[in-house]
Amino acid sequence: MRRATFILILCFILLGGGLMALSFAPATELELGPFFRFRPNRIAAMVLFLFAGFVGMAGMLSLSSACRRLTRGLSNVQNLGPLHRLPSPHPTLNPLVNAFNGVIASAEEEVAAARLRVKEIEIQLKVATAERQHAEAIIYSISDAVLVTDPFDEVVLANDSAARTFNFDLSRASRAPIHDVICDSTMISLIREMRKSDSRSGRRIVEHKVQTPSGERIYKVTLSCVAGREDTPAGVVAVLHDMTREKEVAEMKNDFVSNVSHELRTPLASIKAYAEMLIDGEASDDKTRTEFYEVIQNEANRLGRLIDNILNISRIESGLIKINKTPLSLMVLLKEAVEVILPQARQKQIEIVEQIAPAVDQTRADRDMLYESILNLLSNAVKYTPEGGTITVQTVVDESRKKIAARISDTGVGIPPKDLAFVFDKFYRAETNNRMAKGTGLGLSLVKHIIETVHHGRMFVESQVGKGSTFGFELDLVE
């Protein structure tokens, strides 16, 4: 750069000297003929002037070309192209090129370090994303409802169970305030109280009733704080476990024990009373003793049936009962049950009408269990049908659906509509029919278990008070 400056200054000095020579040189002339005259001193100055101008112009052109090449190299660097060292286009520009190359080298080091940091951040981001996706997959797969909030009580994470429980849109819940997501004020208060308690170790378990779209449910809510940086609370995790079914089962068990105790106490009390009368000698004649013996026997049989029904239901529900399914004719089984129940029907002058198709179609079932179910339904029809009534036993075959149904209809007292939905429950008996006949309340429950649990069929009932009832079941045909 200094050399180029020196050449330009020298050119301008020569140019200036030439101009001064032209101005102050004496006007001597040489004649070479009548037409040629010239002044040597001015010609020399002119030549010197042209030479200086030519040298200056050549230097300027060379320097301009070098500057253009340097500009193109810098443009590549500016456009974020590959960082290369700039070649020296002209010796005069070496200091400037070296300075630029130093800047480029420093930039290359910074770019390499920045790329390394970017790669490290990308790896950390991928690891964090994978961990988050793994955690989300775990939370989404949990059947319990899960809600995760941050220190500002905004929803960070929630699963489908939580969305169904509190009836909100899962896609719009992220980073929304908890009071805008759920409408349960008690749940919101529990989450806020847990966050303010600053309980980083330990948890809080409460029982809470939630009004869900499917009705009121009972949940066990487990609340715990999430620890953030420097062991500060970063939010709250709430897990809601549905205990509704567990509560119902516990109540059913309590009711079952209570009902069994009551049902066992009644026949045992009768047996004990008549046995004491026999021991005390109150039955002085054979006729009275025979009556007492019959009462004791009937109550003992009733007690035995009650125990058998309880054991059978328990075995079916636990899956411990042995099932021997074979192809059999439902029509034949119905006829056999009718023959057994016919003497009881004749005592009450009840007519049994058979509308049973020929024994062609078969179903796959356990013969003893299915026979017990049919006998139970026929026995109930005789019990709750007044004298002179009619019982109709019917079979219906649906070839299109591959189903066969048995229907046992009576002209008895019927079942009130309010009791119709509970007739298959354990120990349930309609209050209006208790005076009509004695029973344990387990017969229909056992029949339902045999048909639906063991044989995967369908039970149904139709009834009108004062007109009678129809109990039946539907099974698959053997293809």
C-alpha positions in Angstrom: 0.0 0.0 0.0 2.9 2.3 0.8 4.6 1.5 -2.6 1.4 2.3 -4.5 1.2 5.6 -2.6 4.8 6.4 -3.4 4.3 5.7 -7.1 1.2 7.9 -7.3 3.0 10.8 -5.5 6.0 10.5 -7.9 3.7 10.6 -10.9 2.0 13.7 -9.7 5.4 15.4 -9.0 6.6 14.6 -12.5 3.2 15.8 -13.9 3.5 19.0 -12.0 7.1 19.5 -13.0 6.1 19.1 -16.7 3.3 21.6 -16.3 5.7 24.1 -14.7 8.2 23.6 -17.5 5.6 24.3 -20.1 4.7 27.5 -18.3 8.2 29.0 -17.6 10.4 27.6 -20.5 11.7 30.3 -23.0 10.1 30.3 -26.4 13.1 29.3 -28.6 12.3 27.9 -32.0 14.1 25.8 -34.6 13.3 26.2 -38.2 13.7 23.1 -40.5 12.1 24.7 -43.5 9.6 27.2 -44.5 6.8 25.2 -43.0 8.4 23.4 -39.9 9.1 25.2 -36.7 9.3 23.7 -33.2 10.4 24.6 -29.7 12.7 21.8 -28.1 12.2 22.7 -24.5 8.4 22.5 -24.7 8.5 19.2 -26.6 10.6 17.7 -23.8 8.2 18.9 -21.2 5.3 17.5 -23.2 7.0 14.1 -23.5 7.7 14.1 -19.7 4.1 15.0 -19.1 2.8 12.1 -21.2 5.2 9.6 -19.7 4.1 10.6 -16.2 0.5 10.4 -17.1 1.0 6.9 -18.7 2.9 5.6 -15.6 0.2 7.0 -13.3 -2.6 5.6 -15.3 -1.0 2.1 -15.4 -0.5 2.1 -11.7 -4.1 3.2 -11.1 -5.4 0.5 -13.4 -3.3 -2.2 -11.7 -4.4 -1.0 -8.3 -8.1 -0.8 -9.4 -7.9 -4.4 -10.7 -6.4 -5.6 -7.4 -9.1 -3.8 -5.4 -11.9 -5.5 -7.5 -10.4 -9.0 -6.9 -10.2 -8.2 -3.2 -13.8 -6.9 -3.2 -15.0 -10.2 -4.8 -13.2 -12.2 -2.1 -14.7 -10.2 0.6 -18.2 -10.5 -1.0 -17.9 -14.3 -0.7 -17.1 -14.0 2.9 -20.0 -11.5 3.4 -22.4 -13.9 1.7 -21.5 -16.7 4.2 -19.8 -18.7 1.6 -16.9 -21.0 2.4 -14.3 -19.2 4.5 -11.0 -19.3 2.5 -7.8 -17.2 2.8 -7.8 -14.2 0.4 -4.9 -14.3 -2.1 -2.8 -11.2 -2.5 -3.9 -9.5 -5.8 -1.1 -6.9 -5.6 2.0 -6.6 -3.5 0.9 -3.1 -2.5 -2.3 -4.6 -0.8 -0.4 -7.4 1.2 -0.9 -5.7 4.6 -4.6 -5.2 4.0 -5.0 -8.8 2.7 -3.1 -10.1 5.7 -5.3 -8.2 8.1 -8.4 -9.6 6.4 -7.0 -13.1 6.5 -6.4 -12.7 10.2 -10.1 -11.6 10.7 -11.2 -14.6 8.6 -9.1 -17.0 10.6 -10.6 -15.6 13.8 -14.1 -15.9 12.3 -13.4 -19.5 11.3 -12.5 -20.4 14.9 -15.6 -18.7 16.2 -17.8 -20.4 13.6 -16.2 -23.8 14.5 -16.8 -23.2 18.2 -20.4 -22.0 17.5 -21.1 -25.1 15.4 -19.8 -27.3 18.2 -22.0 -25.6 20.7 -25.0 -25.9 18.3 -24.3 -29.7 18.0 -24.1 -30.0 21.8 -27.4 -28.1 22.2 -29.0 -30.2 19.5 -28.0 -33.4 21.2 -29.3 -32.0 24.6 -32.5 -31.0 22.9 -32.9 -34.4 21.3 -32.3 -36.1 24.7 -34.7 -33.8 26.4 -37.3 -34.3 23.7 -36.9 -38.1 23.9 -37.2 -38.0 27.7 -40.3 -35.7 27.5 -41.9 -38.0 24.9 -41.1 -41.0 27.1 -42.7 -39.3 30.1 -45.7 -38.3 28.1 -46.1 -41.8 26.7 -46.1 -43.2 30.3 -48.6 -40.6 31.5 -50.9 -41.1 28.5 -50.9 -44.9 29.0 -52.0 -44.5 32.7 -55.6 -45.3 33.1 -55.8 -42.9 36.1 -56.4 -39.2 35.4 -53.1 -37.1 35.6 -52.8 -33.3 35.8 -49.4 -31.5 36.0 -49.2 -27.8 36.7 -46.3 -25.3 36.8 -45.5 -22.6 39.5 -48.1 -20.3 37.9 -50.9 -22.9 38.1 -50.9 -23.4 34.4 -51.5 -26.9 32.9 -48.2 -28.3 31.6 -49.4 -31.9 31.0 -52.6 -33.9 31.1 -53.8 -37.3 29.7 -57.0 -38.5 28.1 -58.4 -39.8 31.4 -58.1 -36.3 32.9 -59.8 -34.8 29.9 -62.7 -37.3 30.2 -63.0 -36.8 33.9 -63.1 -33.0 33.9 -64.7 -32.7 30.4 -62.1 -30.4 28.7 -60.4 -30.3 25.3 -56.9 -31.8 25.7 -55.5 -30.0 22.7 -56.3 -26.6 24.2 -55.3 -27.3 27.8 -51.5 -26.9 27.4 -50.2 -23.7 29.1 -53.7 -22.6 30.0 -54.6 -21.6 33.6 -56.0 -24.4 35.6 -59.2 -22.5 36.4 -59.8 -22.1 32.7 -59.3 -25.8 32.0 -61.4 -27.4 34.8 -64.6 -26.2 36.5 -64.1 -28.2 39.8 -63.4 -25.5 42.4 -62.4 -28.1 45.0 -59.8 -29.6 42.8 -58.4 -26.2 41.9 -58.1 -25.3 45.6 -56.3 -28.6 46.3 -53.7 -28.0 43.6 -53.1 -24.4 44.8 -52.9 -25.3 48.4 -50.4 -28.1 47.6 -48.2 -25.6 45.6 -48.3 -23.0 48.4 -47.5 -25.6 51.0 -43.9 -25.9 49.6 -44.0 -29.6 50.5 -41.2 -30.9 48.2 -41.0 -34.2 50.0 -44.1 -36.2 50.8 -47.6 -36.1 49.3 -51.2 -35.5 50.2 -54.0 -38.1 49.6 -57.6 -37.0 49.8 -60.9 -38.5 48.7 -62.9 -36.3 46.3 -66.2 -36.7 44.5 -66.2 -35.4 40.9 -69.3 -34.8 38.7 -68.3 -36.3 35.4 -70.3 -36.5 32.2 -71.2 -40.1 33.1 -72.3 -39.2 36.6 -70.8 -38.7 40.0 -67.6 -40.6 40.6 -65.4 -41.1 43.7 -61.7 -40.5 43.3 -58.6 -40.9 45.5 -56.5 -37.8 44.7 -52.8 -38.0 45.2 -51.0 -34.6 45.2 -47.3 -34.1 45.2 -44.9 -31.1 44.4 -42.4 -31.2 41.5 -38.9 -30.0 42.5 -37.3 -27.5 40.1 -33.9 -25.8 40.1 -32.3 -25.1 43.4 -34.8 -27.4 45.0 -37.7 -24.9 44.6 -41.2 -26.1 43.9 -41.8 -26.1 40.1 -45.4 -27.3 40.1 -47.9 -29.9 41.3 -48.7 -33.4 40.0 -52.3 -34.6 40.7 -53.2 -38.3 40.1 -56.9 -39.3 40.4 -57.7 -42.9 40.9 -61.3 -43.9 40.3 -62.6 -45.7 43.5 -66.3 -45.8 42.5 -66.3 -49.5 41.6 -64.2 -50.4 44.7 -66.7 -48.6 46.9 -69.6 -50.3 45.2 -67.9 -53.7 45.6 -67.2 -53.0 49.3 -70.8 -52.1 49.8 -72.0 -55.1 47.9 -69.8 -57.4 50.1 -71.2 -55.8 53.2 -74.8 -56.2 51.9 -74.0 -59.8 50.8 -72.7 -60.8 54.3 -75.7 -59.0 55.9 -78.2 -60.7 53.6 -76.6 -64.2 53.9 -76.6 -63.8 57.7 -80.3 -62.9 57.6 -81.2 -65.7 55.2 -79.3 -68.3 57.2 -80.8 -67.2 60.5 -84.4 -67.6 59.4 -84.3 -71.4 58.6 -82.0 -72.1 61.5 -84.3 -70.3 63.9 -87.2 -72.5 62.6 -85.2 -75.7 62.9 -84.0 -74.8 66.4 -87.6 -73.9 67.6 -89.2 -77.1 66.4 -86.3 -79.2 67.7 -86.7 -77.6 71.1 -90.4 -78.3 71.0 -89.8 -81.9 70.2 -87.2 -82.2 73.0 -89.7 -80.6 75.5 -92.3 -83.1 74.5 -94.8 -80.6 73.2 -95.6 -83.0 70.3 -97.6 -85.6 72.2 -99.0 -87.5 69.2 -97.6 -88.9 66.0 -99.4 -86.4 63.8 -97.9 -83.4 65.5 -94.5 -85.0 65.5 -94.8 -85.7 61.8 -95.7 -82.0 61.2 -92.7 -80.9 63.2 -90.4 -83.3 61.3 -91.7 -82.0 58.0 -91.1 -78.3 59.0 -87.6 -79.2 60.1 -86.9 -81.1 56.8 -88.3 -78.3 54.7 -86.2 -75.6 56.5 -83.1 -77.8 56.2 -83.7 -78.2 52.5 -84.2 -74.5 52.2 -81.0 -74.0 54.0 -79.2 -76.5 51.8 -80.5 -74.8 48.6 -79.4 -71.4 49.9 -75.9 -72.6 50.6 -75.7 -74.4 47.3 -76.8 -71.3 45.4 -74.3 -69.1 47.3 -71.5 -71.6 46.5 -72.5 -71.9 42.9 -72.6 -68.1 42.4 -69.3 -67.7 44.2 -67.7 -70.4 42.0 -69.0 -68.8 38.8 -67.9 -65.3 39.7 -64.4 -66.6 40.7 -64.1 -68.8 37.6 -63.4 -71.9 39.7 -66.5 -73.9 38.6 -65.9 -76.8 36.2 -67.8 -76.4 33.0 -68.5 -79.3 30.6 -70.1 -77.9 27.4 -71.5 -80.4 24.9 -73.9 -80.0 21.9 -77.5 -80.6 23.2 -81.1 -80.1 22.3 -82.7 -77.2 24.3 -86.1 -78.6 23.4 -85.3 -82.0 25.1 -84.0 -80.2 28.1 -87.2 -78.1 28.4 -89.4 -81.2 28.1 -87.5 -82.9 30.9 -87.8 -79.9 33.2 -91.6 -79.6 32.5 -92.1 -83.2 33.5 -90.4 -82.6 36.8 -92.3 -79.4 37.6 -95.7 -80.8 36.4 -96.8 -82.3 39.8 -96.4 -79.0 41.5 -98.4 -77.3 38.8 -101.2 -79.8 39.1 -101.5 -79.2 42.8 -102.4 -75.6 42.0 -104.4 -76.6 39.0 -102.0 -74.7 36.7 -102.0 -75.7 33.0 -98.6 -75.9 31.3 -98.7 -75.2 27.5 -95.8 -76.5 25.5 -94.9 -74.6 22.3 -91.6 -76.5 21.7 -90.3 -77.1 18.2 -88.9 -80.5 17.2 -85.5 -81.4 18.6 -83.4 -80.5 15.5 -81.5 -77.4 16.4 -78.8 -77.7 19.1 -76.8 -75.4 21.3 -73.5 -75.9 23.1 -73.9 -75.8 26.9 -73.3 -77.5 30.2 -76.3 -79.8 30.6 -76.6 -79.8 34.4 -76.2 -76.0 34.8 -78.6 -75.2 32.0 -81.2 -77.7 33.3 -80.9 -76.1 36.8 -81.6 -72.7 35.2 -84.7 -73.9 33.4 -86.0 -75.7 36.5 -85.5 -72.5 38.5 -87.5 -70.4 36.0 -90.3 -73.0 35.9 -90.4 -73.2 39.7 -90.8 -69.4 40.0 -93.6 -69.4 37.4 -95.5 -72.0 39.5 -94.9 -70.1 42.7 -96.1 -66.7 41.5 -99.1 -67.9 39.4 -102.4 -68.2 41.2 -104.5 -71.4 41.1 -106.1 -72.0 37.7 -103.5 -70.0 35.8 -101.4 -70.9 32.7 -97.7 -71.3 32.1 -96.4 -71.3 28.5 -93.1 -72.8 27.6 -91.9 -71.7 24.1 -88.8 -71.9 21.9 -87.9 -69.5 19.1 -85.2 -70.2 16.5 -83.6 -67.3 14.6 -81.6 -68.8 11.8 -80.5 -65.5 10.4 -78.8 -64.6 13.7 -77.9 -68.2 14.6 -79.7 -67.9 17.9 -82.2 -70.0 19.9 -84.4 -68.6 22.7 -86.5 -70.1 25.4 -89.4 -68.2 26.9 -91.4 -69.1 30.0 -94.5 -67.0 30.4 -97.1 -67.1 33.2 -100.4 -65.5 34.1 -99.2 -64.6 37.6 -99.1 -61.5 39.7 -96.4 -59.7 37.7 -93.5 -57.5 38.8 -93.9 -53.7 39.4 -91.8 -51.6 37.0 -89.7 -50.1 39.8 -88.6 -53.7 40.8 -88.1 -55.0 37.3 -84.5 -53.7 36.9 -83.4 -55.4 40.1 -84.9 -58.9 39.9 -81.5 -60.5 39.0 -79.7 -58.9 41.9 -78.6 -61.1 44.8 -81.2 -61.5 47.6 -83.5 -59.0 45.9 -87.2 -59.8 46.2 -90.1 -57.5 45.2 -91.9 -56.4 48.4 -95.4 -56.9 46.8 -94.6 -60.6 46.1 -93.0 -61.6 49.4 -96.3 -62.7 50.7 -97.0 -64.8 47.6 -94.1 -67.3 48.1 -91.0 -67.8 50.1 -87.5 -67.6 48.6 -83.9 -66.8 49.1 -83.6 -64.1 46.4 -80.6 -66.0 44.8 -82.4 -68.1 42.2 -82.7 -65.5 39.4 -79.2 -64.2 40.2 -77.8 -67.7 39.7 -79.7 -68.2 36.5 -78.3 -64.9 35.1 -74.8 -66.0 36.0 -75.2 -69.4 34.3 -76.7 -67.9 31.1 -74.5 -64.8 30.7 -71.3 -65.6 32.5 -70.9 -69.3 31.8 -72.7 -69.6 28.4 -72.2 -66.0 27.1 -75.9 -65.8 26.4 -78.5 -63.1 27.2 -81.3 -63.0 29.9 -84.4 -61.0 29.4 -87.6 -60.3 31.4 -91.0 -58.8 30.5 -93.8 -58.2 33.0 -97.0 -56.4 33.7 -98.6 -56.2 37.2 -101.7 -58.4 37.4 -101.1 -60.0 33.9 -98.0 -62.0 34.4 -94.3 -62.2 33.5 -92.1 -63.7 30.8 -88.6 -64.8 31.7 -86.3 -66.1 29.0 -82.8 -66.5 27.7 -81.0 -66.6 24.3 -78.1 -68.9 23.3 -76.0 -69.5 20.2 -76.9 -72.3 17.8 -74.3 -74.9 16.9 -73.2 -74.3 13.3 
